[in-house]
């Protein structure tokens, strides 16, 4: 059974930077994609409206945020990707100094 998590993050308000960010996401580095899959992420989508990004992540039972963070810290390619992406990104106002993507709280679910 998979679980879903949603996150938000902003991009810097610069059309050239946003265009460049979009280009990078047309061809994510294979090491980054592999690290996502290895951590138990089964599906991941990012949506953009203006400068606000919304990420939906579907994970399997083996996924844990702690294991993912530890694996990311030990992966130089993931670290390089994250550093590169931070050129384009801007933390949300309520983010703590070390936070990027903020996990969102579900406040409504349509019942079947």
N, C-alpha and C positions, 0 to 999 in steps of 0.2 A: 504494500500500500504506500503510495507516495504522499508526500506532504508538500504544501505550497507556501512559499514565503514571498513577500513583496517588499520592495525597497524603493527609496527615492534619493535623488541626487541632482544637483544643478550643473549645467555647463556654464562656462564664462560667457557673458553676453557679447560675443564677437563672431559675426557670421563666418569669417575666414577660419577661425579655430573650430567652430561647429562643423564646417564642411570637412576639415581635416580629420576631426574625430570620427565623423561618419565614414570616411574613407578607410581609416584603420579598422573599423568594425565590419567592413566588407571582407577583410582577410585577417582575422584574428590569428596571432601566432599559434602554430600547431601545439607548441608546448603548453600554452595557456589553455587551449581547448582540452588537451589531454588531462591537465591538472584538474579542470572542472569535472570531467567525467570520472577521473580516479577518486575524487572526493565523495562521489555519490550523487552528483547533480545529474539528473536525467534530461532536463530541459531547462533552457534559460532564454528569456526574451527581454529585450530592452526597447521601450517605446519613448518617443521624444515629442514634447509639445512646447514649442518656444525654446526655453533653456532648461525646462524641467524634464528629467528622465525618470522613468518608472521601470523597474525590473521585476519580472516574475520568474521565480526559480522553483522548479519541481525537483524534489530530492527523494531518494529511496531511504530505506531503514538504516543503512550504514552511515548516512551523512550525520556529521556533527560540526557545529560552528567551531568548536575548539580544535578538532582534528584538522579542519580545513585551514584555520589560521596558522597552525603549527607547520603544516605542509607548505603553505605559501611562503612562510618565513625562510624555509629551507630550500626554496626553489629560486635560483638566480634569475631565470627567465620570467617567472611570475613577478618577482620584485622589480625587474627592469620594465615590464609592461605596466605595472601599477605606477611606477614613477613617471613613465611617459604619459600615461592617461591623466595624471594629476595636473599636467600642463593645461589641460582643457577643462578640468572639473573645478567646481566650487562647492564647498560644503554648505549644507543648509544652515540657516541662522541658528537653529536649535542644536546643531551638532557639537559634540565635545571636541576638544582640540585634536584627538587622534582618530576621529570618526570620518568616514567618507559616506558610503551608502548607508542610509538610515532605514532600519526595519520599520515597516508600517504596521499599524494595528488595524485589523479588519473590524469594521463597525457595522457591516450589514452583509447578509448572505441570503439570496433568494432561495426559499424553500421549494423543493420539487412538488 
